[in-house]
């Protein structure tokens, strides 16, 4: 999986367009933006994720002998173009918003500035990688927010849509807040905790439940978490777990990490009953973990019901983002370089949300200076500069009468797009997954609570600079007057 050449991980029309560009001698430098239009899962934000894999893809971009032979066999591509592909490599520049950053609709997550053929080829893979990991990271952020500080474990590998989705989905989930994953390959690849205890089959492999529990506690004495719902949770599972905990305590071997896991039934009712039983036996610090088709909505409901659960194993609904299975990112031409300037380009649509923002752009994040919370994001031309000691007026790009005037000293600015490749050379070193996770946690703290709530979150505004707004509307007017 990790050694596979992904150069042909592209839509067929990218290659046919490349051949068209080649023969029409169209290979001027262009700007493409990868962005999304609506937050997934009804959320108030998304989490940018997947950049490290994009970097690996671009670094290894080349057409192997077998790739060329396959394309030749299709009978579509001529020899002159195939000869060009033999020496193909990426020579352009890429800017991106770092992984773990909270992001919002319409702002570029990745910007590619490259010769047209190169920029066209990388479209599909960039979208495939960024769309998937950003989707799962956003879903995981919702789940972890619902858990209100409890540990959330990613348990979804067996239900993921294949090995890549399970492995890179686990990576995204940990970045967004999960404490670890059941996926051992992901844990190895990304140096994150591998988590899990045992299944019902362990219990069923013994003549009785108590013997199964005793055996597990003997074999894995550092973390004795026992699955108690194989037969009868309250009449068998919890009492037998308490008996094993008592034996360990009496022998002076009760570990710091111990407890029970519930995987079925009424989790609120069973957890409260189990908590009383454990407390009555003196095991007040025993953990209660829950699994069983959880998502952020069910976790939130269980919290509201007073469920006595302090860790959550979340599988299918997280790793597949079951209620919102696609991120919806797109990749659109924004500018063409003519001479030493970029000529802005715009795509029109009868659907206003599908009208693109033209030009070579960047993204500025505006923070409230007193609280450190996000006030708005500002999409601006790449050459524009701002001074925090000057007043700043921002406005809604649709309802332009909605304006906010920021006084000097009341706000701070941060340009959130960074260079990743410059003239074909990678200039960005990806942090570790653990470092990205810590950064992502801080990023989410910059959101107002109203923007983090699960239902009907407050919208964070993404505005256009005055220059970008004027360029966009000049293009619209020129097209309408043709």
N, C-alpha and C positions, 0 to 999 in steps of 0.2 A: 504493500500500500504506500509506504513512505518513499520507495525508490522509483515509483512509476513516473515516466515522462508524461507530463500533462499538456504538452504543446498542442495536441489534437483535442484537448478538452475545450472545444469551441463549437459554435453553431456553424453549419456548413456554409451559410451565406456570408460569414465573415471571410472565408477563403475565396468564395467567388467574387466578392467585392474587392478583395486584395488583388486578384488577378485583373479585375477591371481597372483598378487604380494603376496597376503596373503598366498595362498597355495604353492607358490614356495619359500616362506620365503625370499622374496626380499623386504626389507624395509630399506635399507641403506640410509644414508643422501645423497641427491642430490641437485644440483643447477639448477634451471630453470630461464631463462630470458624472460621477456615480452618486446618486442620491435616492431618497425615497419620498413618497408623497403623504403617507398617513402613518401614524404610530401604530404598531401592531398590538393586538390584544386589548384595544381600547385604552392603552396606557397613555400617560402624559409625556412620555419621552421614550427614547430607545437607547441601547448601549452599543456603541461601535465596537465591532469585534471581527477578527479574522485577518488583520493586517499582516501578521507574521507569516501566515501561509501564502498571502499574496506576494510577499517579498521572496519567499522560496520559489514560487512559481515563476516570477519574472527573472530571477537569477538563473534559473535552469531552462529558460525558454530557448529551444532550438529544435530544428527538424532533423530527426535521425534518418539514417539510410532507410530503415523500415518504413518510417513515416512517408518519405518521398516515394518509395515504391508503392505503398498503399494508395497514395493520391494519384500516382501515374495510372494505376489500374482502374481508377474510376472513369477514365476516359473523358474527363472534364477539363483538366488542366494541361496546358501546353508545356513543351520542354523548356522554353525560355523562362517561363515563370517558375517552373520546378527548379531550374538552375539557380534562380535568385533565392529560393527557399533554402538551398544548401548552406548558404552563408548567413542566413537570417539570425539576428540577435537584437535585443532591445537596446536602443541608444537614446531613448527619450528621458523625460523627467516625470516623476510622480510625487504629488503632495497628498497628504492624508491627515485625517483626524486620528490621533493615537487611540489604540485599543483601550477600552474601559471608560472612555469619555461618554458622558450623556450627550445625546444629539437629538435633533428635532427635524421635522419634515422640511424638504426643499433645499437644505444646505448640503453642499458637496461633502461626502464622506471621503471620496477619493477623487483626485483630479489628475488626469493623464495629459501631459504635453509631449507630443511625439509626432514623428512622421505619420501620415494618415494610415498607411498600411499597418504599422506597428500598433497604433492606437486602436485600430479596428479589431485586430486579432485578439487583443487581451480583454476585450469587453466581456465575453461570456464567462471566462474563468474568474475574473474579478467579481462579477455579480454573483456567481455561484458561491464563492467563498464568503464574501461579505454578507450576502443575504442570509445564508444559513446561520452563520455564527452570531450575527447581530440579532436574528430572530430568537435563538435559544438563550442568548444572554439577556435579552429583554424579558423573556418569559421567566427566567430564573430570578431576575431582579424583583419581579412581581411576587413570586413564591416566597422569596426570602423576606420581602417587606411584610407579607402577611404573617410570617412566622414570628415577627416582632423580637428578633434577637436570638431565637432558638436556632440550634444547629439544623441545617437542611442538607441532606445527603442526596446526591444524584444517583438514582438507581435504575436508569432507563435503558441500558444497553440492549437487553433482549428484545425490546420493542422498537428500537430505533430503525430507521430505514437504511440499514446496511452498516458495515463496519466504519466507514468514514463518518457517517452521520452520528453514530454512537460515540466515536472517539473525539471528534472535533466538537460535537455537541457537549460532551462532558467538559472539555476545555472551556468552552464559552460559559457553561453553567458555573464552574468554579470561579471564573473571572468575575461573574456578576454577584457572587456571594455564597455559593454552596461551599460547605466545609471540605468536601471530598467527593469521590466517586466510587461506585462499585466496579468500574471498568479498569481492570488492572493494566491493560495496555496504555490507556490514557494516563493513569497514575505514573507509569514508568516514563512515558514520553515527555510529560510536562512537569514531573517532579511534584505531584500533588498527593494528598493522602488517599490511599486505597482503603475503602470502608466496607464492612459487612460482617455478618456472623455466621448464621446457618439457616437452612430452609426447613420446611416441614418434613422433607424426605429424611433429614437427619433424625428427627424424632421417630418417624415411622420405621426407620431401619433397626430400631431397638425393640426389645420385647415390651418395654413400658417407658412412659415419659420421664419418670424420675431418673431412671438409669441413663437415659439420653442426656438429661441435664447434667448429671454428675460427671459423665464422661466428657462433655464439652468443657465444663469448668476445670477439669483436671488437665485437659489438653491445651486450653487457652486461658491461662489464669490471669492475664493482664487486662482482659476485657470480657467479662462474663455477662453478655446480654442474651437472654433466653427468650425464644419465640414461644409464646404461651397459648396460642389459639389453635393448636393442631386438633385437639379433642374438645375440651370444654374449658374456656378461658378462666372462669371464676371458680369452678368446682374442682378443676384439675391443674390447669396450667399455672396460675398464680400461686396456689398453695404449694405446688411442687417447687416452683422457683424460690419461694420463701424458705422451704426446707433446705435447699442447696445453699442459699445465702447464709442461713443459720449455721450450717455445717462449716462453711468457709470461715465465718466469723469466730466460731468456737475454736477453730484450728489456727486462728490468727492469720488467715490467708485471704480475707475479703479484700478484693482490689479496689482501687479508687474508682475505676470505671466499671460499673455493673448496673444491671437493671433488666427490664423486660421489653419485648416488642409485641405490639398488637398489629395484626395484619388483616383483620376482618371484624365484622359485627359493628355495633353501634359504638364508635370510638369514644364519643363523649361519655356515655354511660359507663362503658367498661373501664376507661381510664380513671374515672372518679372512684369507682368501686375498687379498682386495683390499688389506687393511691392510698385509700383508707386501710386496706389490708396490709400493704407494705409498711405504712407508718405505724400501724398497731403492733407490727412485729419488730419495730425499731429500725427499719430501713428507710429512714426519711430522706436519705440522699440517693436512693436508688432511682435511676432514670427510667422514664417511660417513653419509648420510641413508638411511633406509629407509621404504618405504610398503608397500602390498600387504595390505589387509584386516587391519590391526593392531587389537588391543585390549589392555587391561591385562594379560590373562592371557598372551597371546603375547609381549608386550614383557617381562614378568617372566620367561618361559621363556627368551627369547633372552638376557637378562641373565645368567641362571644358566648358560647354555651358553658364556658368554664372547664373545658377539657383539661385534664391533668397530664399533659403531654409536653415534653421539653426537647424532643428532637423528632425530625420528620424525614422519612425516606420517600422521595418523590421520583416516580419513574416515567410511565408512558406520557402523561399529560405535560411533563416538562420537556423531555427529550424530543418529542414530536411537535410541541406547541399545538396540541390537539385542537384547540378551539380557534386557532389562527395559524394555519400551517404554512403560510408564505409571508415573506417580509415585504416584497413588492418593490425592491430597489430597481432603478432603471439607469441607463447609461446614455447620455445625450450629448451631441455635438454642441459646443458653446462658442467656439471661436476658430478662425483660420488665420494663420500668420501671413501677412503680406508685407514684405520688407522687414522693418524692425517693429511693426505694430501688429496687434491682434485685431482682426475684423470680427466684431461680434456676430453671432448667428443665433436665430431663435426658431423654435418649433411652435406652430400655432395649433390650436384645437378648439372645437366648439365647447369642450369641457375646460373651464378656466384653470382648474388645478393642473392640467396637462400642458399649459403654456410654460415654456422653459425660461430660465433666467440666463441671459446671454453674457458672453465675455469671459475673460480670464479673471477669476474671482478668488477671494479668500473669505474666511469667516472669523469675525471678532465676537468674543463673548463679553457681555457687559454685566458686571457684578455690582450689587449694592455694597458700597464701601463699608458701611457700618456692620452689616450682617454677614457679608460674604456670599449671599444668595444671588442666584442668577436673575437679572432684570429682563434681559432679552438677548437674542443673538442678532448680529448684523452681518448680512452678506454684502460685501463691498468689492470693488475692483481691486485687483492684486496690488496695484501701485498706490492705492490710497493710504494715507497715514492719519493717525488720530492722536490728540494730545489730551491726556486726562486732566490737565489744568485749564482746559478750555470747555465752554459749555457744549453740550451735545444734544441735538434734537433728533429723535427717531420717530418714525410714523409707520402705521399699518400700510403695507403695499397695496391692499385692496380698498379698505375704508380709509383713505388718506387723511381724512379729517381727524382721525384718532392719532393724536400726537402726544409724545412725552418729552418734556424738556428737562434735561439733567444738568444740574448746576455743577460747576467745577468743584472738585473735592468730595463729591457725593458718590462717585462711581469709580470703578477700575476697569481696565480693559485687558483682554488676553487674546492674542491671535491663536486660534486653536488648530489651524492647519500647519503641518510641518513638512519640510522636504524629506522625502524617502529615497528617491533616486534622482540624481542630477547628471544629465548627459550619459545615461546608461550605467552609472556607478552608484551602488547603494551607499548612502551616507547616513543611514539610520540603523541603530542597533536596538532590536526589540528587547524590552525588559523580559524577565522571567514571568511565568504565569502568576506566581505568588506576588511579584511586584505589581503586575497589572491589576490583580485583585485588590491589593491595598489602595492603589490609585483609584480604582472604580468605586470603592467604598467612600472615599473622600469626595469623589465626583457627585455621588448621589446625595451627599450631605449638603451640596450647594443648591439643591432643589428645595423650594418651599414645600411644606407638607401638603399643601393643597394640590401641588402638581404630582405628588407621589401616590395619592389615594387611588384605590383600585377602581372605583366607580366615578364616572364623570369628573376626571381630574381637571384642574385648572390648566388652561393652555399657556404654554410659554411662547411668547411672540418671536417670530423670526422676521425681521424687517430687512428692507433693502436700503443701501445707502442712497443718498439723493442722486449721486452720479449714475449708479446702476439703474435706478428707477427711470431717470431721464433717457438713458440709452435704450432701455427696454421699450419704453413707450414711443420713442422715435422710430424704432424698428417696426413696432406694431402699426404706427401711422403710415410708414413708407410702404408696407405691404398692403394695407387697406386702400392706399391711393393709387395702386398700380392699375 
